[in-house]
Amino acid sequence: MKLPQQLRSIAVPVKKALRPLALPVMRLFQDKHRSELSYWKKVYEIDGGVFKNAHYERIMLAMAGEPDDTFLKGKVVADFGCGPRGSLVWAKSPSLRIGIDVLADRYADMFTENILSHGMIYLKSTEKVIPLPSNCIDVVFSLNAMDHVDFFPRMCREILRILKPGGSFIGDFNIGGNPTATEPQALNEKIVLENLLKYLDIKSYRLTRWGPIENLYGPFLEGDFSYEPGQAGLLWVRGLKVK
């Protein structure tokens, strides 16, 4: 349907005026996604064309505070911000494993054989919506992903929405860092609390400093929880969605 001439005379100049404002935002999205894809291409080459994913088991079990994956038996488990590396391959007990990522379709095109070998469903999220029904996931993991999103409050609401009442959120957050092209969120404890944790029954809350680049999660894995307020660090949380 065409707009009346009077409205068109208003709409066209407004559209032209808004375009310079919209273009930088579009470029930010494109640059972030381009940088993330470039990162995974480098990892793919370093891994020799077959993504290595064995390390996820130790890290995710440590995040959960569990000795093995039996706590996931028969459950629907998702990893938000999963990347293309097969982050849930280690978990053999779930009835269904879902990797959620804004670039899932690009991963499928670029790393097809790897993606098809992981035994996971890869689901493309948008920057605002996870296309899953409400109350459908038993356990949501998120490892080094929440500072990558463009709309942190919105994505927190989406994670809570898809999680079943009484379901578990097991998350890792970068705290106190500076925004970058791929990590636009500068998170702190207050932001995470106000947008996500206050809606959960917290079972575990651990904070520590960053480890060296070759062993980022070393302090957690070694039981070292030395942290000074305001310091750049890592937060590991496990909580249940309040019914």
N, C-alpha and C positions, 0 to 999 in steps of 0.2 A: 504494500500500500504506500502510495506516494504522500509525502507531507504536503499540506497546503502551502502555497507560495509564500505567505507571510511567515510561517514557521520555518520554511527552508531558508529564508533570508536571514533568520536568526541562527539556525542550527549550523549552517556551513561556516560562518565566522567563528562560532564557539568551538566547533570541531578543530578548525585550524589553530585556534589559540591554545587548545588543550594538547595538541600533538607534541609540541616541544617539551611539555611536562611529562607526557606518557612515555616518550622514547627513552629517556634515561632509565626509567623503571624497567622497561622491557629489556634494555641492554644489560642491566644488573642481573636479571634472571638468566639471560643467555650466557653471560660471562661466568656466572656461578656454575651453571650446568656444564659449560664447556670445560671449565677448570676441573670439575669433578670427574668428567669422562677422561680427561687427560691423565689425571692421577691413576685411575683404574687401568688405563692402557699401560702405564709404566709398571704397575704391579703385575699385570698379566705377563709382560715381557720378563720381569725379574723372576716370576714364578715358573718361567719356561713354557708358557702356553697352556698350563693347567693350574688353575687357582689353588693355592694351598689354603686349607681351612681347619686343620687339626687344632690350631691354637685357640679357636673359639670355645672349645669344650672347657678347657681349664678356666678361661676368663669368665664365661657365662655361669658356670657352676659356682665360681667364687662370688660373683655378683649375687647369685641366689642364696648363697650360704648352704649349698646342698652337696653331698658327696657324689651323687650320680644323678642320672636323669629319670629315676623312677617317680619323682614327684610330678612328672609330666605325663604319666601313663594315661592313655586314652583321651588326652586333652587336645584342644585346638590351640596351637601355639603360633604366635606371630613375632616377627622381628621388624620393628619400625626403623626405617633407614638402613636396610640390610646390606646395600651394595650388591655386587655380582659374585661374591666369593663363596657363597654357600655357607652362610653363617649358622644355619640350623642343621647342617648335615650330621653333626655329631649326635643329635637328639634322636634316638631310635624309638622312644616310648610314645610320643604323641600320636594321635589318630590323624592329625593333619598339621603340616608345617607351612606357614605362609610368610614370604618375604615381601615387605611393603617398602616401596621406594618410588620417588618421583621420576626416576630414570629407568624404571624396570623394563620398559619397552625398548629403550636404547641398549640396555645390557643384553636383552634377548637377541637383538640384531648383531651386536658386535662380538658377543662371546657365546654364540648359540650352543655349541657342543657342551661347554661347561655348564651353562644354565640348565640344559636338558638332563644333565647327569646328576643334579643335586637332589632330586626327589622332593623338591619344594614347589609350591605355587608362588610365582613371582607376580605381584599385583602392583600396577601403576597407581600411585597416589597423585593427587594434584598438590599444589602448595597450600590448599585450603581444605580439601575434603579427602577422606579415606573412603573409597567406594565399597564399603562393607555394611551389612545390616547392624543395627544397634544391638548391643548385648550378645555378641556372637563369639567372642574370643575368651578363652580361659586364662591364658598367660600372654602378656605382651612384654617382650624384651626391647630395649633400645640401648645400643652401644655406640657412643660417640656420634650421635645423630641429631640430638635436639637443638644443638647450636647451629646446625646447618639449615634449619627451616627459616622461611621468610616471615612467617606469622606465628610466633611462639604461642601466644594465648589460644589462637584458633586451633592449632595442632594438638595442644594439650586437651582441649575440649573434645577433639575427635578421638584421641586415644581413650579418654574416659568413656566416650559414647560407645565405642565398639567393644569395650571390656565388659564382660558379664558381671553382674552384682556378685561380690565376693571373689571375683577374679583377681589375679596377681599382676601388678606392674613391677618389672625388675629393670631399673634404669641406671645408666651411667651418664653423668653430666660434666662438661667442662665448666669450671667455675673460675671467675676472675680473669679470664683471657680478654684479649682485644679482638674486635670484629675483623674479619678478613673477607676476601671475595667469596670463599666457599663456606665460611662460618660467620654469617652476619649477626648472630646473637651474642651479646656480651652478658652471659648469665651470672647470677649470684644466688645465694641461698634464698633470699627474700623473694626474688622473681619466681624461682622454682616452687617455693612454698605457696605463694599466692595463686599461681596458675594451675598447679597440679597436686602438690602433696597435701594440701588442706582437704582435699576430697578423698583421701586415702587413709586407711588405718595402717599407720607406719609400723612395720615389723623390724626393719633394719635400716639404719642411717649411719653411713660411714664416710668420712672426709679425710683426704690426705693430699700430699703434694704430688706434683708430676714426677714420674721417674725419668731417667735419661731416654733420649729419643729411641734407642734400640730396645728399651724395656719400659715403656710408658706406665704399665700397670704393675711394675715390680713392687712398689711400696705396699699396694693392696695385697698382692699375692704373698708377700713376705711378712704381713701383719704389722707394717710400719704406718702408724696413723699420725705422724708428726705433721702438724699444719698450723700456720699462723693466720689469724683473720686478715682478709684482704689479699692473701697470697694466691697466686694462680694454682689451681689444684683440681682434684677430681672428687665427685660426689657419687657414691653408690647407694641406691635406695631400693628397698623392697616394701611394697605396701599392697593392701587389699582394697578394692573398690568398695566403698561404703554402700550397703544395700539400701 
